[in-house]
Amino acid sequence: MARIATGMLVNALIRRAEGAGGGAMVLARGDATAGAILLLLVERGANPRFVERGLGPDGNPALIASGPHQFADEGEVTAYWRRRRARDSDLWVVELDIADAERFAAETIAMN
């Protein structure tokens, strides 16, 4: 089964978020064809958490929780995704700021 290129998924996520009154920003560009996607989810700039596109326990595409559950400050958030990016230069890092961000992201990228 053919997969949609990562760059196209990221662009679709950004367009959908902006169209729904939220925002999305690419923090780091990865491989446009097959790079992994790490999402920094926030709501009105608060409560940062990370998820990434992967396979769930049933083998279907899903968003998987990633990274620490709490951060002391914004510096720790940036340090986490930069460490991940240093180990994987193909990794896309996208900040998504919208209500119910995890559901929103799943609708856009986890199922493709």
C-alpha positions as CSV (number, residue, x, y, z in Angstrom):
1,M,0.0,0.0,0.0
2,A,1.4,3.4,-1.0
3,R,2.0,6.0,1.7
4,I,1.6,9.7,1.4
5,A,4.9,11.6,1.5
6,T,5.7,13.1,4.9
7,G,6.1,16.6,3.5
8,M,2.6,16.5,2.1
9,L,1.2,15.3,5.4
10,V,2.9,18.1,7.3
11,N,1.6,20.7,4.7
12,A,-1.9,19.3,5.1
13,L,-1.7,19.5,8.9
14,I,-0.6,23.2,8.7
15,R,-3.3,24.1,6.3
16,R,-6.0,22.3,8.3
17,A,-4.8,23.9,11.6
18,E,-4.8,27.4,10.2
19,G,-8.2,26.8,8.6
20,A,-9.6,25.7,11.9
21,G,-8.3,28.9,13.7
22,G,-5.2,27.3,15.2
23,G,-1.6,27.4,14.2
24,A,1.1,25.1,13.2
25,M,4.8,25.7,12.6
26,V,7.6,23.5,11.3
27,L,10.4,23.7,13.9
28,A,12.7,21.3,11.9
29,R,12.3,19.9,8.3
30,G,13.1,16.2,7.8
31,D,13.0,14.0,4.8
32,A,10.2,15.1,2.5
33,T,9.4,11.5,1.4
34,A,9.7,9.3,4.4
35,G,10.8,11.3,7.5
36,A,9.2,10.6,10.8
37,I,7.0,13.2,12.4
38,L,7.4,14.4,16.0
39,L,4.5,16.7,17.1
40,L,4.8,19.3,19.9
41,L,1.2,19.7,21.0
42,V,0.1,22.8,22.9
43,E,-3.2,24.6,23.5
44,R,-2.8,28.4,23.6
45,G,0.9,27.9,24.1
46,A,0.5,25.9,27.3
47,N,0.7,22.2,28.4
48,P,3.4,21.1,26.0
49,R,3.5,17.4,25.2
50,F,5.0,15.3,22.4
51,V,3.5,12.6,20.2
52,E,4.8,10.9,17.1
53,R,3.3,9.1,14.2
54,G,3.8,5.4,14.5
55,L,2.0,2.1,14.7
56,G,-0.3,1.3,17.6
57,P,-0.5,-2.0,19.4
58,D,-3.0,-3.2,16.8
59,G,-0.6,-2.5,13.9
60,N,-2.6,0.4,12.6
61,P,-1.3,4.0,12.3
62,A,-1.6,6.0,15.5
63,L,-0.1,8.8,17.5
64,I,2.2,7.5,20.2
65,A,3.1,9.5,23.3
66,S,6.8,10.5,23.3
67,G,9.1,12.3,25.7
68,P,8.7,13.5,29.3
69,H,5.2,14.0,30.6
70,Q,6.0,17.3,32.2
71,F,8.5,20.1,31.5
72,A,9.9,22.6,33.9
73,D,10.3,25.3,31.3
74,E,10.3,26.0,27.6
75,G,14.0,25.3,27.4
76,E,13.4,21.6,28.3
77,V,10.9,21.3,25.5
78,T,13.3,22.7,23.0
79,A,16.1,20.5,24.3
80,Y,14.1,17.4,24.0
81,W,13.2,17.8,20.3
82,R,16.7,19.0,19.5
83,R,18.2,15.8,21.0
84,R,15.8,13.8,19.0
85,R,16.6,15.7,15.8
86,A,20.4,15.3,16.5
87,R,19.9,11.5,16.4
88,D,17.6,11.5,13.3
89,S,18.2,14.2,10.7
90,D,15.2,12.9,8.7
91,L,12.8,13.8,11.6
92,W,10.2,16.5,11.1
93,V,9.3,18.5,14.2
94,V,6.0,20.4,14.1
95,E,4.4,22.5,16.8
96,L,0.6,22.3,16.7
97,D,-1.4,24.9,18.7
98,I,-5.1,24.2,18.5
99,A,-7.8,22.9,20.8
100,D,-7.9,19.2,21.2
101,A,-4.6,19.0,19.4
102,E,-4.1,15.3,19.7
103,R,-7.4,14.4,18.1
104,F,-6.9,17.0,15.4
105,A,-3.5,15.6,14.5
106,A,-4.7,12.0,14.5
107,E,-7.5,13.0,12.0
108,T,-4.9,14.5,9.7
109,I,-1.8,12.4,9.9
110,A,-2.1,9.3,11.9
111,M,-4.5,7.6,9.6
112,N,-2.5,8.1,6.4
